[in-house]
Amino acid sequence: MSRTNRRQFIAGSLAVTATTAACGNGTRTNKGEIIDARVRNALNFMYTEIPGTQELRDKSSGMLVMPRITKAGFGIGGAYGEGALLVDGVTVDYYSTAQASFGLQIGAQQFAHTLFFMTPAALADFRGSDGWAVGGDVEYAVPDQGGNIGVETTTSLSPVIAVVYGQSGLIIGATLKGNKYTRIIR
């Protein structure tokens, strides 16, 4: 390659690089902002529909809010969603949740859930793990007929309390068993 050709090649490459760098080509996303907006909406819905959750929030060391989980299955099923970990009301990390299942199932559903970490140790265990799975140490808070979380839940000694809400779809009984949570970069 002659000197002139090299210079033209380098100049052309720089021009193309500068042009594509200046374009808003969608390679950078505002996914974190989208998740944060969904989390705010989910929390507003939860606080309105299940008022006892505000007391859980006040007592917790942190909350993992998964504003939209989509679950579908036809024999073999799966679920996926993304959310945010809040400590003192501020997003500190983003997480995804995934679940695979096999069995008698057909249909699709969307729902939201919030995990309340009731002790600093439970929150530290969650944040320190490479991938955290829902286990036997999670208590499910089920609203009573009045829509409130019962007193026994808000005074529970469980390290993690899960509230599932906003269910819509054709699969009955959303469960978190088998869900794995993984930190993501947004």
C-alpha positions in Angstrom: 0.0 0.0 0.0 1.4 3.4 -1.0 1.7 6.3 1.4 -1.2 8.1 -0.2 -3.4 5.1 0.0 -2.5 4.5 3.7 -3.3 8.2 4.5 -6.6 8.0 2.6 -7.4 4.7 4.3 -6.7 6.1 7.8 -8.5 9.4 7.1 -11.5 7.5 5.7 -11.5 5.2 8.8 -11.4 8.1 11.1 -14.2 9.9 9.3 -16.4 6.7 9.4 -15.6 6.2 13.1 -16.4 9.8 14.0 -19.6 9.7 12.0 -20.9 6.5 13.6 -19.8 7.7 17.1 -21.9 10.8 16.6 -25.0 8.9 15.6 -27.5 7.9 18.1 -27.5 4.3 16.8 -29.1 2.8 19.9 -26.1 0.9 21.2 -26.4 2.8 24.4 -29.6 2.2 26.3 -31.5 3.8 29.1 -32.5 0.4 30.4 -31.7 1.4 34.0 -34.1 4.4 33.7 -36.8 2.1 32.3 -36.4 -0.4 35.2 -36.5 2.4 37.8 -39.7 3.8 36.3 -41.3 0.4 36.4 -40.1 -0.2 40.0 -41.7 3.1 41.0 -45.0 2.2 39.4 -44.9 -1.3 41.0 -44.3 0.1 44.4 -47.1 2.7 44.1 -49.4 -0.2 43.1 -48.3 -2.4 45.9 -48.6 0.3 48.6 -52.1 1.2 47.3 -53.4 -2.4 47.0 -51.6 -3.9 50.0 -51.1 -1.1 52.5 -49.3 -3.3 55.1 -46.3 -3.3 52.8 -45.4 0.2 53.8 -44.7 -1.1 57.3 -42.6 -3.9 55.8 -40.6 -1.3 53.8 -40.0 0.7 56.9 -38.7 -2.3 58.9 -36.6 -3.8 56.0 -32.9 -3.4 55.3 -33.6 -3.4 51.6 -36.1 -4.4 49.0 -35.7 -6.2 45.6 -38.6 -5.1 43.4 -39.3 -7.1 40.3 -42.0 -5.0 38.6 -42.7 -7.4 35.7 -42.1 -11.1 35.5 -43.4 -12.9 32.5 -44.0 -16.6 32.9 -45.1 -19.0 30.2 -45.3 -22.7 29.8 -46.6 -25.6 27.7 -45.2 -28.7 29.5 -41.8 -26.9 29.7 -42.0 -23.4 31.1 -39.9 -20.5 32.1 -40.1 -17.0 33.6 -37.9 -13.9 33.3 -37.9 -10.4 34.6 -35.6 -7.5 35.6 -35.8 -5.2 38.6 -33.9 -3.2 41.1 -32.5 -3.6 44.6 -33.4 -0.6 46.8 -31.6 0.3 50.0 -33.0 3.4 51.9 -35.3 4.0 48.8 -32.3 4.3 46.4 -31.5 1.9 43.6 -28.1 0.3 44.4 -28.1 -2.6 41.8 -30.1 -4.1 39.1 -31.1 -7.8 39.0 -32.7 -10.3 36.7 -34.7 -13.3 37.7 -35.1 -16.5 35.8 -37.0 -19.7 36.3 -37.3 -23.0 34.4 -40.0 -25.5 35.1 -41.3 -28.8 33.8 -44.6 -30.4 34.5 -48.3 -30.1 33.9 -48.6 -26.4 32.9 -50.1 -24.5 30.0 -50.6 -20.7 29.7 -48.9 -17.4 30.4 -48.9 -14.9 33.1 -47.3 -11.6 34.3 -46.9 -10.6 37.9 -44.7 -8.5 40.1 -43.0 -9.3 43.4 -41.0 -7.6 46.1 -38.6 -9.3 48.4 -38.1 -7.5 51.7 -34.8 -8.3 53.4 -35.7 -7.9 57.0 -32.1 -8.2 58.4 -28.8 -6.7 57.4 -27.4 -10.2 57.2 -30.1 -11.4 54.8 -29.4 -8.4 52.6 -25.6 -9.0 52.8 -26.1 -12.6 51.9 -28.2 -11.7 48.9 -25.7 -9.0 47.6 -22.7 -11.2 48.3 -23.9 -14.2 46.2 -23.1 -14.8 42.6 -26.7 -16.0 42.0 -29.3 -16.2 44.8 -32.2 -18.7 44.7 -35.4 -18.5 46.7 -35.2 -21.0 49.5 -36.9 -22.1 52.7 -35.9 -19.0 54.5 -38.5 -16.9 52.5 -41.9 -16.3 54.0 -44.7 -15.5 51.6 -46.9 -12.6 52.8 -50.5 -13.1 51.6 -52.9 -10.3 52.0 -56.0 -11.0 54.1 -59.5 -10.4 52.8 -59.2 -6.7 53.5 -56.1 -6.5 51.3 -53.7 -5.8 54.2 -50.6 -7.7 55.1 -51.4 -9.4 58.5 -49.7 -8.4 61.8 -48.0 -11.8 62.0 -46.1 -11.0 58.8 -45.0 -7.6 59.8 -43.7 -8.9 63.1 -42.2 -12.0 61.6 -38.6 -13.1 62.3 -38.1 -14.4 58.8 -35.0 -13.0 57.1 -36.8 -12.5 53.8 -40.5 -11.8 53.1 -41.9 -12.1 49.6 -45.1 -10.3 48.4 -46.5 -11.4 45.0 -49.0 -9.0 43.4 -50.4 -7.6 40.1 -51.1 -11.0 38.7 -52.7 -11.3 35.3 -52.8 -14.1 32.8 -53.8 -17.7 32.6 -51.5 -19.6 34.9 -52.9 -19.8 38.4 -50.7 -19.3 41.5 -47.5 -17.5 40.8 -44.7 -18.9 42.8 -41.1 -17.9 43.3 -39.7 -21.4 44.0 -36.9 -22.1 41.7 -36.3 -18.4 40.8 -32.7 -17.4 40.6 -31.6 -13.8 40.9 -28.5 -12.5 39.2 -26.9 -9.0 39.3 -27.0 -7.3 35.9 -25.3 -4.1 34.6 -27.7 -1.5 33.3 
